[in-house]
Amino acid sequence: MKQKTPPKKKQEKLNKKFLAEAIKLAMKQPRLTFYSPLSAAVFNYRKSLLPRYSISDEIAKIIEAEVRRRWPELSKIAERLLKQGRR
């Protein structure tokens, strides 16, 4: 039986207008929120055990790594624009 090749990822066309707005919003309000009792339980447990443990820092590292993995080109562009905006 012949194996099917996985479908190629469709290349998203970069919408500069939407990206500029997203960068502007990220600079103004970089905080994200989400609902996850499981995550809350795990991170609160770790905070109880580890001195100076930062839930925010840990979540940011995890989320940013996954964002870079899923959307590497968009992440590179966004990081560059965010750095330019901080100057």
Buried (B, 14 or more C-beta within 10 A) or exposed (E): EEEEEEEEEEEEEEEEEEBEEBBEEBEEEEEEEEEEEEEEEEBEEEBEEEEEEEBEEBBEEEEEEEEBEEEEEBBEBBEEBEEEEEE
